[in-house]
Amino acid sequence: MAVVLRLSRAGTHKAPFYHVVATDSRNARDGKYIEDVGIYDPTLRPERIELKAERIEHWLKAGAKPSQTVAMLLKRAAKAAQPAAPKA
C-alpha cells in the first residue's frame, strides 16, 4: 500500500475547501482516507492553511509521498512559521 498526502475536496460549487489527508494512492480523490492531517481554504485572503505538523511528520517518516500541491502547502506553512529576521 502506497500512502500519499493529498487534497480531498469539500465545499460547494465555486467555493472549494480542501482537507489534507493521508490515503492509499489507489483511492479516489474524495474517497476514504486513513487520517485527516489539515485543512486548506484558498477562498480566503490570505489563504487559510492549518496543518497538524506532528502527524504530517509521522506520515512522511513512514514513507508517505506528498502530492505536488501538498508539498507546496508544506513549504508555505514552514515559511509562514519562521519568525521574520529583524532589518538592520
WOZINOR-V46145 format. One record per backbone hydrogen bond with DSSP energy under -1.0 kcal/mol. NH is the residue of the N-H (numbers start at 1). CO is the residue of the C=O. Records with the same first field share a line. If there is no record, write none. Layout:
NH=CO ; CO
This chain:
4=23
5=65
6=21
8=19
10=17
12=15
15=12
17=10
18=40
19=8
20=38
21=6
22=35
23=4
25=2
27=24
31=28
34=22
35=22
37=20
39=50
40=18
41=48
48=41
50=39
52=37
53=51
56=52
57=53
58=54
59=55
60=56
61=57
62=58
63=60
64=59
65=3
67=5
71=67
72=68
73=69
74=70
75=71
76=72
77=73
78=74
79=75
80=76
81=77
